[in-house]
Amino acid sequence: MTTRLTFPPGFVWGAATAAYQIEGAAAEDDRTPSIWDTFSRTPGKVVDGDNGDVACDHYHRLDDDLDLMATLGLQSYRFSVSWSRVIPDAVEGKVNQVGLDFYQRLVDGLLERDITPLLTLYHWDLPQPLQDAGGWVNRETVDRFVELAEVIGRALGDRVPTITTLNEPFCSAFLGYGTGVHAPGITDNGAALTAAHHLNLAHGRAVTALRAVLPSESQLSITLNLAQVEPASDSGADHAACRHVDAIANQVFLEPILRGRYPHQLLADTRHLTDWSFVRDGDLGDIAAPIDMLGVNYYSPARITAANDLGRATLWPGTDLAYSVHTSGPHTAMGWPIEAAALTRLLVRVKTDYPEIPLMVTENGCASADAVGEDGQVHDRDRVDYLRGHLAAARAAIEAGVDLRGYYVWSLLDNFEWAWGYSQRFGIVQVDYQTLERTPKDSALWFRDVIATNAVDTS
């Protein structure tokens, strides 16, 4: 039996990308290296030594990609700007008009096709000169980020209704400075906590700066990859570990941004890593500058255990506790467990804890071993099933009272998938990395129909 789940009027349907993952043109028009240019050239850091020099060549194929978005019926497109393209020498702060013009053309092209732009200021690609000066561990990077926000706000704010400050600061801080699996590749949990605070501060001060230059109706947001952390067992130790990881994964951002404080659990659990002296008077007030929307990125739940000898278990970034991976049930090509109902639980929890803030699912999708078939098409049934299940979960959250305003699939295009290089495909559009030809997959055509009907059919 098929059930049609309809979404509220005005629900926004979109797709998301990030600058370094798709743009290419890494050294053109005065763009300078970012930390991901440097990291991807460090032996052993990225699968197969891949880099984003060409990626999807979106920089040169902008009009074709915009037409593709229109063909798929996208109502909104979430993208990020390359800081190194807009301000090549981020220390000096001089704006590169050629780089800024690219985003002018992108925004204007979206509006011409009735696609609403959702702009992210920072999706992990810090300019290398700022990293050379200490990166997010250096408090002065906060000031440089505010300068970027003001430049983008003045140039594009009249046409971009919503600006997101940061994408997944957890990854920037804890994967970049804690585990070192992302750029800049530093392994110091104390530095990761410092970076997390400075990212929070950059967000809050950028919000305040943007309010001064944007139209009054503009909306400001941040996107967090909140973890649906759950204990691996009913033991007291696993529940305690779960609370600890929740503080590191979620509350380190949610509480200061939405409540103007760091939780006692977080401060107590990290005293052996840092004394938190990097938090200065006035910082928490700056961080808590009011926002209009919270973006939530979700892919998979995490089962937390106090033990760290579970074979497939790994240490959670910033902690000495482990999280376990499901050993049974469906997984994506990344090995991530598929549990759509966990998305419902996550959204309901955010609504319960922070009822005042509207939500958007700003990333959701899966990697799949896609290939173009003999008929020239990509039949990614597993991705369709994944998306269908998670849209049903999003609809269940709305039924439970969550103020969920939209959904963005990750990703529009197969792309440079960070430390996995080009070995993983998340796109609803196939990219042939030799010819750069785009082929909409079955999931893209299915998503087009979902958008057209504002509904998803489940069975």
C-alpha positions as CSV (number, residue, x, y, z in Angstrom):
1,M,0.0,0.0,0.0
2,T,1.4,3.4,-1.0
3,T,0.9,6.4,1.3
4,R,1.4,10.0,0.0
5,L,3.0,12.3,2.6
6,T,2.4,15.9,1.7
7,F,4.5,18.8,3.1
8,P,3.3,22.2,4.4
9,P,2.7,25.0,1.9
10,G,5.9,26.9,1.3
11,F,8.1,24.1,2.3
12,V,11.5,24.7,0.5
13,W,13.1,22.0,-1.7
14,G,16.7,22.4,-2.6
15,A,20.1,20.9,-3.2
16,A,23.5,21.8,-1.7
17,T,27.1,22.0,-2.7
18,A,30.3,23.6,-1.4
19,A,32.8,25.8,-3.2
20,Y,36.0,23.7,-2.9
21,Q,34.2,20.5,-3.7
22,I,32.8,21.6,-7.1
23,E,34.3,24.9,-8.4
24,G,37.8,23.9,-9.6
25,A,39.7,26.8,-11.2
26,A,42.0,26.6,-8.1
27,A,44.6,29.0,-9.3
28,E,42.6,31.2,-11.7
29,D,41.5,34.8,-11.5
30,D,43.8,35.5,-8.5
31,R,42.4,32.8,-6.2
32,T,45.0,31.8,-3.7
33,P,45.4,28.4,-1.8
34,S,43.1,27.4,1.0
35,I,43.9,24.9,3.7
36,W,42.3,22.2,1.5
37,D,44.6,23.0,-1.4
38,T,47.5,22.5,1.0
39,F,46.1,19.4,2.8
40,S,45.2,17.6,-0.4
41,R,48.8,17.9,-1.5
42,T,50.1,16.4,1.7
43,P,50.9,12.7,1.0
44,G,48.6,10.3,2.5
45,K,45.9,12.8,3.6
46,V,43.4,12.3,0.7
47,V,42.4,9.1,-1.0
48,D,44.4,8.6,-4.2
49,G,46.1,12.0,-3.7
50,D,43.0,13.7,-5.2
51,N,42.5,17.4,-5.0
52,G,40.0,20.1,-5.9
53,D,42.0,21.8,-8.7
54,V,39.4,20.9,-11.3
55,A,36.7,19.1,-9.2
56,C,33.4,19.5,-11.2
57,D,34.7,22.6,-13.1
58,H,31.6,24.5,-11.9
59,Y,33.5,27.8,-12.2
60,H,33.6,27.4,-16.0
61,R,30.3,25.5,-16.4
62,L,28.2,27.8,-14.3
63,D,25.4,28.5,-16.8
64,D,25.0,24.9,-17.7
65,D,24.8,23.9,-14.0
66,L,22.2,26.6,-13.4
67,D,20.2,25.3,-16.3
68,L,20.5,21.8,-14.8
69,M,19.1,23.0,-11.5
70,A,16.2,24.6,-13.3
71,T,15.5,21.4,-15.2
72,L,15.3,19.5,-11.9
73,G,12.9,22.0,-10.5
74,L,15.0,23.1,-7.6
75,Q,13.4,25.9,-5.6
76,S,16.6,26.8,-3.7
77,Y,20.3,26.2,-4.1
78,R,22.6,26.2,-1.1
79,F,26.2,27.1,-2.0
80,S,29.3,28.4,-0.3
81,V,31.8,31.1,-1.3
82,S,35.5,30.5,-1.6
83,W,37.1,32.9,0.8
84,S,40.4,32.6,-1.1
85,R,38.6,33.6,-4.3
86,V,36.9,36.7,-2.8
87,I,39.8,37.9,-0.6
88,P,43.0,36.2,-2.0
89,D,45.2,37.8,0.7
90,A,42.9,37.4,3.7
91,V,45.6,39.0,6.0
92,E,45.6,42.2,4.0
93,G,41.9,42.0,3.3
94,K,41.8,43.4,-0.3
95,V,38.8,42.3,-2.3
96,N,39.3,40.5,-5.6
97,Q,36.5,41.9,-7.8
98,V,36.9,39.1,-10.4
99,G,36.3,36.5,-7.7
100,L,33.4,38.4,-6.3
101,D,31.9,38.8,-9.7
102,F,31.6,35.0,-10.1
103,Y,29.2,34.9,-7.1
104,Q,27.4,37.9,-8.5
105,R,26.8,35.9,-11.7
106,L,25.8,32.8,-9.7
107,V,23.2,34.7,-7.6
108,D,21.8,36.6,-10.6
109,G,21.6,33.4,-12.6
110,L,19.7,31.6,-9.8
111,L,17.2,34.5,-9.5
112,E,16.7,34.5,-13.3
113,R,15.6,30.9,-13.0
114,D,13.4,31.5,-10.0
115,I,15.8,29.6,-7.7
116,T,16.3,31.1,-4.3
117,P,20.0,31.3,-3.2
118,L,21.0,30.2,0.2
119,L,24.6,31.4,0.7
120,T,27.1,29.9,3.2
121,L,30.0,32.1,4.0
122,Y,32.4,29.4,5.2
123,H,32.5,25.7,4.3
124,W,35.9,24.7,5.7
125,D,38.2,26.3,3.1
126,L,40.2,28.7,5.3
127,P,42.7,30.8,3.3
128,Q,46.2,29.3,3.8
129,P,47.8,32.7,4.9
130,L,45.3,32.7,7.9
131,Q,46.3,29.2,8.8
132,D,49.9,30.2,8.6
133,A,49.1,32.8,11.3
134,G,47.4,30.1,13.5
135,G,44.1,29.5,11.8
136,W,41.0,29.2,14.0
137,V,43.3,28.9,17.1
138,N,44.3,32.5,16.5
139,R,41.6,34.9,17.7
140,E,42.4,37.4,14.9
141,T,40.9,34.9,12.4
142,V,37.5,36.0,13.9
143,D,38.1,39.6,12.7
144,R,39.1,38.4,9.3
145,F,35.9,36.4,9.0
146,V,33.8,39.4,10.0
147,E,35.5,41.3,7.2
148,L,34.5,38.5,4.7
149,A,30.9,38.6,6.0
150,E,30.7,42.4,5.5
151,V,32.1,42.1,1.9
152,I,29.6,39.4,0.9
153,G,26.7,41.1,2.7
154,R,27.3,44.4,0.9
155,A,27.8,42.8,-2.5
156,L,25.0,40.2,-2.4
157,G,22.7,40.9,0.5
158,D,20.2,42.7,-1.6
159,R,19.5,39.5,-3.6
160,V,20.3,36.7,-1.1
161,P,17.4,36.3,1.4
162,T,19.3,34.0,3.8
163,I,23.0,33.9,4.7
164,T,24.5,31.1,6.7
165,T,27.7,31.9,8.6
166,L,29.3,28.5,9.1
167,N,28.8,25.0,7.8
168,E,29.5,22.3,10.4
169,P,31.9,24.1,12.7
170,F,32.3,20.7,14.5
171,C,34.2,19.4,11.5
172,S,36.3,22.5,11.2
173,A,37.3,22.4,14.9
174,F,37.4,18.7,15.9
175,L,38.3,17.0,12.6
176,G,40.6,19.8,11.5
177,Y,42.4,20.4,14.9
178,G,41.5,17.4,17.0
179,T,41.8,14.2,14.9
180,G,43.6,15.8,12.0
181,V,41.6,13.9,9.4
182,H,40.5,17.2,7.8
183,A,42.5,20.3,6.9
184,P,44.6,21.7,8.4
185,G,45.5,18.2,9.9
186,I,46.4,19.2,13.5
187,T,46.0,16.7,16.3
188,D,45.5,18.6,19.5
189,N,42.1,18.3,21.3
190,G,42.9,21.5,23.4
191,A,43.4,23.4,20.1
192,A,40.2,21.9,18.8
193,L,38.2,23.4,21.7
194,T,39.9,26.8,21.2
195,A,39.0,26.6,17.5
196,A,35.4,25.7,18.4
197,H,35.1,28.8,20.6
198,H,36.6,31.1,17.9
199,L,34.3,29.7,15.3
200,N,31.4,30.4,17.6
201,L,32.7,33.9,18.2
202,A,33.2,34.4,14.4
203,H,29.6,33.3,13.8
204,G,28.1,35.7,16.4
205,R,30.1,38.7,15.4
206,A,29.4,38.1,11.8
207,V,25.7,38.0,12.5
208,T,25.9,41.4,14.2
209,A,28.0,42.8,11.4
210,L,25.6,41.5,8.7
211,R,22.6,43.0,10.5
212,A,24.2,46.4,9.9
213,V,24.6,46.0,6.2
214,L,21.7,43.7,5.1
215,P,18.1,44.6,4.4
216,S,15.9,44.3,7.5
217,E,14.0,41.3,6.1
218,S,17.2,39.2,5.6
219,Q,17.5,36.0,7.5
220,L,20.7,34.7,9.2
221,S,21.5,31.2,10.2
222,I,24.2,28.7,11.0
223,T,24.3,25.0,9.9
224,L,25.4,22.4,12.5
225,N,25.9,18.7,11.9
226,L,24.2,17.7,15.1
227,A,24.9,14.2,16.2
228,Q,22.0,11.9,17.2
229,V,24.0,10.3,19.9
230,E,22.5,7.3,21.7
231,P,24.0,4.9,24.3
232,A,25.1,1.6,22.9
233,S,23.5,-0.2,25.9
234,D,21.5,0.5,29.0
235,S,24.6,0.6,31.2
236,G,25.2,3.6,33.4
237,A,28.7,3.9,31.9
238,D,27.3,4.1,28.3
239,H,24.7,6.7,29.3
240,A,27.4,8.8,30.9
241,A,29.6,8.5,27.8
242,C,26.7,9.5,25.7
243,R,26.1,12.6,27.7
244,H,29.8,13.5,27.4
245,V,29.8,13.0,23.6
246,D,26.6,15.0,23.3
247,A,28.4,17.9,25.1
248,I,31.3,17.8,22.7
249,A,29.3,17.1,19.5
250,N,26.2,19.3,20.1
251,Q,26.1,21.5,23.1
252,V,29.5,23.2,22.5
253,F,27.7,25.0,19.7
254,L,24.0,24.9,20.5
255,E,24.3,26.3,24.0
256,P,26.5,29.4,23.4
257,I,24.7,30.2,20.1
258,L,21.2,29.9,21.4
259,R,21.6,30.3,25.1
260,G,24.8,32.4,25.6
261,R,26.6,29.8,27.7
262,Y,28.8,26.8,27.7
263,P,27.3,23.8,29.5
264,H,28.8,22.7,32.8
265,Q,29.1,19.1,31.5
266,L,31.3,20.3,28.7
267,L,33.5,22.5,30.9
268,A,33.9,19.7,33.5
269,D,34.6,17.0,30.9
270,T,37.3,19.0,29.1
271,R,39.3,20.5,32.0
272,H,42.1,18.1,31.4
273,L,42.4,19.4,27.9
274,T,42.1,23.2,28.4
275,D,41.4,25.8,31.1
276,W,39.0,27.7,28.7
277,S,41.0,30.9,29.3
278,F,40.4,31.7,25.6
279,V,36.8,32.7,26.5
280,R,37.0,36.4,27.3
281,D,34.5,38.8,28.9
282,G,31.7,39.6,26.4
283,D,32.4,36.7,24.1
284,L,29.3,34.7,25.1
285,G,27.1,37.8,24.5
286,D,28.6,38.2,21.1
287,I,28.1,34.6,20.2
288,A,24.4,34.6,21.2
289,A,23.5,37.3,18.6
290,P,20.0,36.3,17.6
291,I,19.6,34.2,14.4
292,D,16.5,33.4,12.4
293,M,17.0,29.8,11.4
294,L,19.1,26.7,12.4
295,G,20.3,24.4,9.6
296,V,20.7,20.7,10.6
297,N,22.8,18.3,8.6
298,Y,22.1,14.6,9.2
299,Y,23.4,11.4,7.7
300,S,23.6,8.7,10.4
301,P,23.2,8.1,14.1
302,A,26.0,7.2,16.5
303,R,25.9,4.6,19.2
304,I,28.1,5.7,22.1
305,T,29.9,3.3,24.5
306,A,32.3,3.8,27.3
307,A,34.5,1.0,26.0
308,N,37.0,1.6,23.3
309,D,37.9,-2.0,22.3
310,L,34.9,-2.9,20.2
311,G,36.8,-3.7,17.0
312,R,35.0,-1.3,14.6
313,A,34.5,1.4,17.3
314,T,36.5,4.7,17.0
315,L,37.3,7.4,19.4
316,W,34.9,10.4,19.2
317,P,36.8,13.6,18.2
318,G,37.7,15.6,21.3
319,T,37.2,12.7,23.7
320,D,38.7,9.4,24.9
321,L,35.3,7.7,24.5
322,A,34.2,5.5,21.6
323,Y,31.3,5.4,19.3
324,S,30.2,2.1,17.8
325,V,29.1,1.5,14.2
326,H,26.2,-0.8,13.5
327,T,27.4,-4.2,12.4
328,S,24.1,-5.3,10.9
329,G,21.4,-3.7,8.8
330,P,21.8,-1.4,5.8
331,H,24.8,0.9,5.3
332,T,25.8,3.4,2.7
333,A,28.9,3.1,0.6
334,M,30.7,5.0,3.3
335,G,29.9,2.3,5.8
336,W,27.5,4.6,7.6
337,P,24.4,3.0,9.1
338,I,21.1,3.9,7.6
339,E,18.4,4.8,10.2
340,A,15.9,7.4,9.0
341,A,13.9,7.4,12.2
342,A,16.9,8.8,14.0
343,L,16.4,12.0,12.0
344,T,12.9,12.3,13.5
345,R,14.3,11.9,17.0
346,L,17.1,14.5,16.4
347,L,14.7,17.1,15.0
348,V,12.2,16.6,17.8
349,R,15.0,16.9,20.4
350,V,16.2,20.2,19.0
351,K,12.6,21.4,19.0
352,T,12.1,20.3,22.6
353,D,15.3,22.0,23.8
354,Y,15.2,25.1,21.6
355,P,11.5,25.6,20.7
356,E,12.0,29.1,19.5
357,I,14.2,28.4,16.5
358,P,12.8,27.3,13.1
359,L,14.8,24.4,11.4
360,M,16.0,23.5,8.0
361,V,17.5,20.1,7.0
362,T,20.4,21.7,5.0
363,E,22.1,18.4,4.2
364,N,20.9,14.8,3.9
365,G,22.0,12.2,1.5
366,C,24.1,9.1,1.0
367,A,27.1,7.8,-0.9
368,S,26.4,5.0,-3.3
369,A,28.5,2.9,-5.8
370,D,26.9,4.6,-8.8
371,A,27.7,3.8,-12.4
372,V,26.3,4.7,-15.7
373,G,24.4,1.7,-17.1
374,E,24.3,0.4,-20.7
375,D,21.2,2.6,-21.3
376,G,23.2,5.7,-20.4
377,Q,21.4,6.2,-17.1
378,V,22.3,5.8,-13.4
379,H,19.8,3.6,-11.6
380,D,20.6,4.5,-8.0
381,R,17.7,2.8,-6.3
382,D,19.5,2.7,-3.0
383,R,19.8,6.5,-2.9
384,V,16.1,6.9,-3.8
385,D,15.2,4.5,-0.9
386,Y,17.5,6.5,1.4
387,L,16.0,9.8,0.5
388,R,12.4,8.5,0.6
389,G,12.9,7.2,4.1
390,H,14.5,10.3,5.4
391,L,11.8,12.6,3.9
392,A,9.2,10.4,5.6
393,A,11.2,10.9,8.8
394,A,11.3,14.7,8.3
395,R,7.5,14.6,7.7
396,A,7.1,12.7,11.0
397,A,9.0,15.4,12.8
398,I,6.6,18.0,11.3
399,E,3.7,15.9,12.6
400,A,5.4,15.9,16.0
401,G,5.3,19.7,16.0
402,V,8.8,20.6,14.6
403,D,8.9,23.9,12.7
404,L,10.8,22.5,9.8
405,R,10.9,24.9,6.8
406,G,12.8,22.9,4.1
407,Y,15.0,20.1,2.9
408,Y,18.3,20.2,0.9
409,V,19.7,17.0,-0.6
410,W,23.4,16.5,-0.4
411,S,24.6,16.8,-3.0
412,L,23.6,18.2,-6.3
413,L,26.7,16.9,-8.0
414,D,29.2,14.1,-7.4
415,N,32.2,16.0,-6.2
416,F,35.5,16.1,-4.3
417,E,34.4,14.4,-1.0
418,W,37.1,15.9,1.2
419,A,39.5,13.2,2.6
420,W,37.8,10.6,0.5
421,G,38.7,12.5,-2.7
422,Y,36.6,11.3,-5.7
423,S,36.2,7.7,-4.3
424,Q,32.7,8.5,-2.9
425,R,29.7,9.7,-4.8
426,F,26.9,11.6,-3.0
427,G,25.4,13.5,-6.0
428,I,22.0,13.1,-7.5
429,V,23.7,14.1,-10.7
430,Q,26.6,11.9,-11.9
431,V,29.8,13.6,-12.9
432,D,32.2,11.8,-15.2
433,Y,35.5,13.1,-13.9
434,Q,37.3,12.5,-17.2
435,T,34.8,14.4,-19.4
436,L,33.0,16.3,-16.7
437,E,29.7,15.3,-18.3
438,R,26.7,15.6,-16.0
439,T,24.0,12.8,-16.0
440,P,21.0,13.2,-13.7
441,K,20.5,9.9,-11.8
442,D,17.2,8.3,-11.1
443,S,17.3,10.0,-7.7
444,A,17.4,13.4,-9.4
445,L,14.4,12.6,-11.5
446,W,12.6,11.2,-8.5
447,F,13.5,14.3,-6.4
448,R,12.2,16.5,-9.3
449,D,8.8,14.8,-8.9
450,V,8.8,15.2,-5.1
451,I,9.4,18.9,-5.6
452,A,6.6,19.2,-8.2
453,T,4.1,17.5,-6.0
454,N,5.3,18.8,-2.6
455,A,4.9,15.2,-1.5
456,V,6.7,11.9,-1.1
457,D,5.1,8.5,-1.7
458,T,6.0,5.7,0.7
459,S,5.1,2.1,0.9
